[in-house]
Amino acid sequence: MKQFLNKLVEVKIIGRDNFGKKTPGKFITVAGICSFIGPNKNLDIPLQATIGRTPFTLNSLSDIKFQEI
């Protein structure tokens, strides 16, 4: 997990509509500097990545890829 910290990464997450509901079958890609990867014990999230200052819930580490410049 440490190989992604402070690196430019891409994360593929489930898209949401204007009301915040998940849209099945639609994904968006978020890119930025990864500052945290690990469990969030306060919210009971098994794997979370913080890109920029925004936390994202992940299914596995394979959801994270290095961004090519």
C-alpha positions as CSV (number, residue, x, y, z in Angstrom):
1,M,0.0,0.0,0.0
2,K,2.9,2.4,0.7
3,Q,3.9,2.4,-3.0
4,F,0.9,4.6,-3.8
5,L,1.4,7.2,-1.1
6,N,2.4,10.7,-2.3
7,K,2.1,9.5,-5.9
8,L,-0.2,10.6,-8.7
9,V,-2.8,7.9,-9.0
10,E,-6.2,7.2,-10.7
11,V,-9.1,5.5,-8.9
12,K,-12.2,4.2,-10.7
13,I,-15.3,4.6,-8.6
14,I,-19.1,4.1,-9.1
15,G,-20.7,7.2,-10.5
16,R,-23.6,9.1,-8.8
17,D,-26.5,11.1,-10.1
18,N,-27.4,14.7,-9.1
19,F,-29.2,13.4,-6.0
20,G,-26.2,11.4,-4.7
21,K,-27.6,7.9,-5.6
22,K,-25.3,5.4,-7.2
23,T,-25.8,4.8,-10.9
24,P,-25.3,1.1,-11.8
25,G,-23.0,0.5,-14.7
26,K,-21.5,4.0,-14.8
27,F,-18.0,4.7,-13.4
28,I,-15.9,7.8,-13.1
29,T,-12.2,8.2,-12.7
30,V,-10.7,10.4,-10.1
31,A,-7.0,11.4,-10.3
32,G,-4.8,13.1,-7.8
33,I,-2.1,12.7,-5.2
34,C,-2.8,9.8,-2.8
35,S,-2.3,10.8,0.8
36,F,-3.8,7.8,2.7
37,I,-4.7,4.2,2.0
38,G,-6.1,1.9,4.7
39,P,-9.1,1.1,6.8
40,N,-11.3,3.7,8.3
41,K,-12.2,2.3,11.7
42,N,-14.5,5.2,12.7
43,L,-16.8,4.6,9.7
44,D,-16.2,0.8,9.5
45,I,-14.9,1.0,6.0
46,P,-12.4,-1.8,5.2
47,L,-10.4,0.1,2.5
48,Q,-10.4,3.8,1.9
49,A,-8.1,6.0,-0.2
50,T,-7.8,9.7,0.2
51,I,-7.1,11.5,-3.1
52,G,-6.4,15.1,-2.7
53,R,-8.5,15.8,0.4
54,T,-11.5,13.6,-0.6
55,P,-11.9,10.0,0.8
56,F,-13.1,7.2,-1.5
57,T,-14.2,3.7,-0.5
58,L,-12.5,1.0,-2.5
59,N,-13.2,-2.7,-3.1
60,S,-9.6,-3.7,-3.5
61,L,-6.1,-2.3,-4.2
62,S,-6.5,-3.2,-7.8
63,D,-8.9,-0.2,-8.1
64,I,-5.8,2.1,-7.8
65,K,-3.5,2.7,-10.8
66,F,-0.5,5.0,-11.2
67,Q,-1.4,7.9,-13.5
68,E,0.7,8.2,-16.6
69,I,2.0,11.7,-17.2
